[in-house]
């Protein structure tokens, strides 16, 4: 540990712990997942930065979407994202979640992931090299430090808009809203 | 009285600190064997702080109480295990340096019962989450407990009948006088070392919390501060099992420092074996535990009983 980090640890231990213990839920969509095994195993060893894959969304705080997102996987992505405990960070990996990439004219993949769930950062490329994951992680550290990785707060504040976008795609959603929508909040108000 | 209160507070704290340190050490050892650099030694502490600061999602009151039961059971077990020190006066082991607050009561029998609290609490809590992965994990955990309890009980019976006592302090004192248990009951020591990974839940017996098969098993629905407490419980449980091994077979410790060094040796040996082995299935685990360790423990017990009766 750097000596100049000790004051930071004393000032905000939760924030620093979130920086150095990013337990990742790798959502294995598309071809991006093939870059993840070298990242977490011997060659690049992400564990030295505290990045570790976990098996369930309940235990993680970093959500990586590695590749194109078809309509069917988007449902699973939304449900996984909503199951993760706050604070949580989302990173889109590869060019497909950013703007559709090579699937720009596909009828069955979504083009902009950040219309449906909040995304804190992107790792661009097709494919990004494993080094790019580390660059992404260090950028995420800076964002967490400055308090700009606030995707989970944005999701809460603009939940009605996100939910509307999701419903435009799927029609009626099969799960109840995570946060009370405006109509329910109106009813609850005395 | 005052020393007793200090000991009651001190030994769980030592178990917490050393247990969490061992968790970090295990990740570092495995990383170095994989030719990686590995996380820093204090990485579990960072993880626990991070989990504590996350929002915790509960699935019912038993879900929360199971965690408390598991952690409390492990912490109470520490109080019955001597953590180094020499016995000067047999009649009153509390009068001097043995760091074991509840040495005068219970002994091995109580430790045997209390060590079941961890799996039981986790099973109760995970059962309340109604996750199918957690159910599979719980059934594997209880089956594995059944598998290692048989050789473990035989090992403890052999040790108890060799030293003719159930008091762990007494056993440690006898070993410091007349040679370690690993020399006087060698086959039991080997059997206990063979089931050590099953008791610790490390490879090749980490089938209970296998992340790739059953989404980390009983922990599947745990997150936030519950998961932090369970990580701490894992560390304390690790401390309890290895401390018991050192006390029964490696002659305890003259003081706390030598005790911890012996624990470190046992732990590093177990981890080095764990780092190079793959995970085995539950039926293979039960078959293994009921074959070699049980046979060795039975043989040692027969030898002990026959040599004592002659």
Interface residues (C-beta under 8 A of the other chain):
Chain A: X1 X13 X14 X16 X17 X18 X20 X21 X23 X41 X42 X45 X47 X48 X50 X52 X53 X54 X55 X56 X58 X59 X61 X84 X85 X86 X87
Chain B: X27 X31 X34 X35 X36 X37 X38 X39 X40 X42 X43 X46 X47 X49 X50 X51 X52 X53 X54 X55 X56 X57 X133 X211 X212 X215 X216 X219 X220 X221 X222 X223 X224 X227
